Each structure stands twice: as structure tokens, then as C-alpha cells.
């Protein structure tokens, strides 16, 4: 994936807004953190990932999934966008979006897709 493809997927979620965090593109949904790009390693921050899931992902796909000391105590994983599958990325975001989006927005989104 390229940064432009990443951005397009993120902004396809209702309520997703573009901003900036630590000098890099960041995204929120109704004021709540959704994800951001880490420019230092071209990785996207995926939150809401359990420690067990993170360990499994890093073991299964070490070229894509990793972490840094900063994130070691947070339920999150970093994913290199160059090797992250767009469908997997969308699935991670869908899970996070459903966690932070207003219930009314989720209901409308699901009804439009049915």
C-alpha cells in the first residue's frame, strides 16, 4: 500500500477526519484517535489490538507487524504500509471504527451496506 492508498481507505469510514500528530498524518473519528502514519518507519499505528494478538501478528508476519519500546505497554501494533494487505488494514480499521464511532453512525453505515 502507498500512503495515498492508506489515506483513501481511512477516509472511506464515515466521520473520519484528517489531522496531524507528531508532524505526520493522523486521523480521528468524531474527535477520537483512529490511526496515524509514523513517518520514521512508514508504519501505521493500529490500536485496540490485544497483546496476544500483537504477538501472534509479529510472529506470523514479522516483515509487516512490529512494535517499538514506546508502544510495548499499549494494546497496539505497528504495521509497515508497504507490506500491509489493504483488506487486512480495512478489517483492523473497521474494528477500531466500531469501537469509537457513535452508535447512530454505525447503524446508518451498516444499513447502507445491507
C-alpha positions in Angstrom: 0.0 0.0 0.0 1.1 3.6 -0.6 0.4 6.5 1.8 -2.3 7.7 -0.6 -4.0 4.3 -0.7 -3.8 4.2 3.1 -5.4 7.6 3.3 -8.2 6.7 0.9 -9.1 3.6 3.0 -9.1 5.5 6.2 -11.2 8.3 4.9 -13.8 5.8 3.5 -15.0 5.4 7.1 -17.9 7.7 8.0 -16.8 10.5 10.3 -13.1 10.0 9.6 -11.2 13.3 9.7 -7.6 14.1 8.7 -5.3 15.9 11.0 -1.7 15.8 12.2 0.1 14.1 15.1 3.8 14.3 15.8 4.2 16.0 12.4 2.7 13.1 10.5 -0.8 12.4 9.1 -3.2 11.4 11.8 -6.9 10.5 11.7 -9.8 10.8 14.1 -13.4 9.8 14.2 -15.6 12.4 15.9 -12.6 13.6 17.8 -11.3 10.2 18.9 -8.0 8.8 17.7 -8.4 6.4 14.8 -4.9 5.9 13.4 -1.8 7.7 12.3 1.2 7.2 10.0 4.6 7.0 11.6 6.9 8.7 9.0 10.1 7.4 10.7 9.3 3.9 9.5 6.3 4.3 7.2 4.1 2.3 9.6 0.5 2.8 10.6 -0.5 2.7 14.3 -3.2 0.1 14.8 -4.8 0.4 18.3 -7.2 -1.9 20.0 -5.0 -4.9 19.3 -4.6 -7.2 22.3 -1.1 -8.1 23.5 -1.7 -11.8 22.5 -2.9 -10.7 19.0 0.1 -8.4 18.6 2.5 -11.2 19.5 0.8 -13.6 17.1 0.8 -11.0 14.2 4.5 -10.2 14.8 5.4 -13.8 14.8 3.3 -14.7 11.7 4.3 -11.6 9.6 7.4 -10.0 11.0 8.1 -8.1 7.8 4.8 -6.3 8.3 3.9 -6.1 12.0 6.3 -4.8 14.7 6.4 -2.5 17.7 8.7 -0.1 19.4 9.5 0.4 23.1 7.1 3.3 23.2 4.2 1.0 22.3 5.2 -2.0 24.4 2.6 -1.3 27.2 -0.2 -0.3 24.9 -2.7 -2.6 23.2 -1.5 -1.8 19.7 0.7 -2.9 16.9 2.6 -1.1 14.1 2.2 -2.2 10.5 4.5 -1.3 7.6 2.2 0.0 5.0 4.4 -1.2 2.1 3.6 -4.9 3.1 0.3 -4.5 4.8 -2.6 -6.0 2.8 -5.3 -3.4 2.1 -8.1 -5.8 3.1 -6.4 -6.6 6.4 -5.9 -2.9 7.0 -9.6 -2.2 6.4 -10.5 -5.0 8.8 -8.3 -3.5 11.6 -9.8 -0.1 11.0 -13.4 -1.5 10.9 -12.9 -3.0 14.3 -11.5 0.3 15.7 -14.1 2.4 14.0 -16.9 0.4 15.6 -15.3 0.9 19.0 -15.1 4.7 18.7 -17.9 5.8 16.2 -21.2 7.0 17.5 -23.8 4.1 17.6 -26.1 6.0 15.3 -23.3 6.4 12.6 -22.6 2.6 12.9 -26.3 1.8 12.4 -26.5 4.0 9.4 -23.3 2.6 7.9 -24.5 -1.0 8.3 -27.9 -0.2 6.9 -26.4 1.3 3.8 -24.2 -1.7 3.2 -27.1 -4.3 3.7 
